[in-house]
Amino acid sequence: MSTRYDQDLARWALEQARLLREGKQDQADIENIAEELESMGGRARRELRHRLGLLVQHLLKYEYQAERRTPNWYAEVVEQRLMIDTVIDTSPSLRANVPEYLTKGYGDACRWLSADTGLKDFPKECPWTFDEAMTKLIPDA
């Protein structure tokens, strides 16, 4: 008896993988397999956009709130860079989306920082290219 997709996703996925490896495509839950594959790409896109927003947020905090810098802010920049590299390494095609996601992430970061800090005088456009955001040297806090 096979597990239904909506009952236990982890078990269902293992069963579907086994069926496909055994050449039993006629027994596989093709519709839900396709849905899961599509959602994987969406998760990677959301993850990249989110991580770019967090990176820019921390770079802005670091730049605009120098008097409040903490070692944690620098660590957050490093963590986001590592995670962004991981997403792009595992899904290189997403590199083409970086300019759009950086722009949207910058807007998100400015809105969040305005709400969190009261600061409002951020540049209209992201002051960094992707490469600059990923390599901008900031001293350890």
C-alpha positions in Angstrom: 0.0 0.0 0.0 1.4 3.4 -1.0 1.4 6.5 1.1 -0.7 9.4 -0.2 1.0 12.7 -0.9 -1.2 14.6 1.6 -0.6 12.0 4.4 3.2 11.9 4.8 5.2 13.9 2.3 8.6 12.4 3.3 7.4 8.8 3.0 5.6 9.5 -0.2 8.7 11.1 -1.7 10.8 8.0 -0.9 8.2 5.7 -2.3 7.9 7.7 -5.5 11.7 7.7 -5.9 11.8 4.0 -5.5 9.0 3.5 -8.1 10.8 5.7 -10.6 14.2 3.9 -10.0 12.4 0.6 -10.5 11.0 1.7 -13.8 7.4 1.7 -12.5 6.4 5.1 -13.8 2.8 3.7 -14.3 2.5 3.3 -10.6 4.1 6.7 -9.7 2.0 9.7 -8.7 3.2 11.8 -11.7 0.9 14.8 -11.1 2.1 15.3 -7.5 5.7 14.6 -8.5 5.5 17.4 -11.1 4.0 19.7 -8.6 6.8 19.0 -6.1 9.4 19.6 -8.7 7.9 22.9 -9.7 7.7 24.0 -6.0 11.4 23.2 -5.6 12.3 25.9 -8.1 10.0 28.4 -6.3 11.6 27.7 -3.0 15.1 28.4 -4.4 13.9 31.7 -6.0 12.3 32.8 -2.7 15.4 31.8 -0.8 17.7 33.8 -3.1 15.5 36.9 -2.9 15.1 36.7 0.9 18.9 36.2 1.4 19.7 39.1 -0.9 17.3 41.3 1.1 18.9 40.3 4.4 22.4 40.9 3.0 21.5 44.4 1.8 19.7 45.1 5.1 22.8 44.3 7.1 25.1 46.2 4.8 22.8 49.2 5.2 22.7 48.8 9.0 26.4 48.6 9.0 26.8 51.7 7.0 24.0 53.9 8.4 24.3 52.9 12.1 28.1 52.9 12.6 27.7 53.9 16.2 25.6 50.7 16.9 27.7 48.1 15.1 28.1 44.8 16.7 30.1 41.7 15.8 26.8 40.0 15.0 26.1 42.4 12.2 29.3 41.4 10.5 28.5 37.8 11.1 25.1 38.2 9.5 26.7 39.7 6.3 29.1 36.7 6.2 26.2 34.2 6.7 24.0 35.7 4.0 26.9 35.7 1.5 27.5 32.0 2.3 23.9 31.2 1.9 23.5 33.1 -1.4 26.6 31.3 -2.7 25.0 28.0 -1.7 21.7 28.8 -3.5 23.5 29.9 -6.7 25.8 26.9 -6.6 22.9 24.5 -6.4 20.8 26.5 -8.9 23.1 28.4 -11.2 20.3 29.5 -13.5 19.0 31.8 -10.8 22.0 34.0 -11.3 20.0 35.6 -14.2 17.4 36.7 -11.6 19.9 38.4 -9.3 19.5 42.0 -10.6 15.7 41.8 -10.1 16.0 40.1 -6.7 18.6 42.6 -5.5 16.4 45.5 -6.5 13.4 44.0 -4.7 15.5 42.9 -1.8 16.8 46.4 -1.4 13.3 47.8 -1.3 12.3 45.3 1.3 15.4 46.1 3.3 14.8 49.8 3.2 11.2 49.4 4.3 12.2 47.1 7.2 15.0 49.4 8.4 12.7 52.4 8.2 10.2 50.6 10.4 13.0 49.3 12.8 15.2 52.3 13.1 13.2 55.3 11.9 15.9 56.0 9.3 14.4 57.1 5.9 17.2 58.7 3.9 18.4 55.6 1.9 19.4 56.0 -1.7 16.5 55.3 -4.1 18.4 52.5 -5.8 20.6 49.9 -4.3 24.1 51.4 -3.9 25.8 48.1 -4.7 26.0 45.7 -7.6 25.6 42.1 -6.7 29.4 41.6 -6.9 30.0 44.6 -4.7 27.4 43.4 -2.1 29.0 40.0 -2.1 32.5 41.3 -1.6 32.2 44.7 0.0 34.9 44.8 2.6 33.7 45.8 6.0 35.9 45.6 9.0 35.1 43.1 11.7 33.0 44.8 14.3 
